[in-house]
Amino acid sequence: MSNEADLLTAYLGLWNNRAVKAGASAEPGEILRELIRRELLDENAHPRTRKPKHEKFYVSVKRVMGADLPAIEKANLVSVYVRVMEDV
């Protein structure tokens, strides 16, 4: 099973333009969930071009599944996406 630091690294490899703005004390899992939350809420886009969170979820999961990552990392990343989606 991939640990949270590995998942964060995999995520940043997929979304290489994502800035990590967290304190030094933040855990990799917290950072990953915050980045995914911002992705699903489309906070990285201009307000007039934002897409609905369900559309962002679909596009994000599709990108993860199409990535050149081990199957276990894909499954774990999708699992994090699902948990964050349930919270937003």
Sequence and secondary structure as in RCSB ss.txt:
>XXXX:A:sequence
MSNEADLLTAYLGLWNNRAVKAGASAEPGEILRELIRRELLDENAHPRTRKPKHEKFYVSVKRVMGADLPAIEKA
NLVSVYVRVMEDV
>XXXX:A:secstr
   HHHHHHHHHHHSTT      TT  HHHHHHHHHHHHHTTTTS GGG   HHHHHHHHHHHHHTSSS HHHHH
HHHHHHHHHHHH 
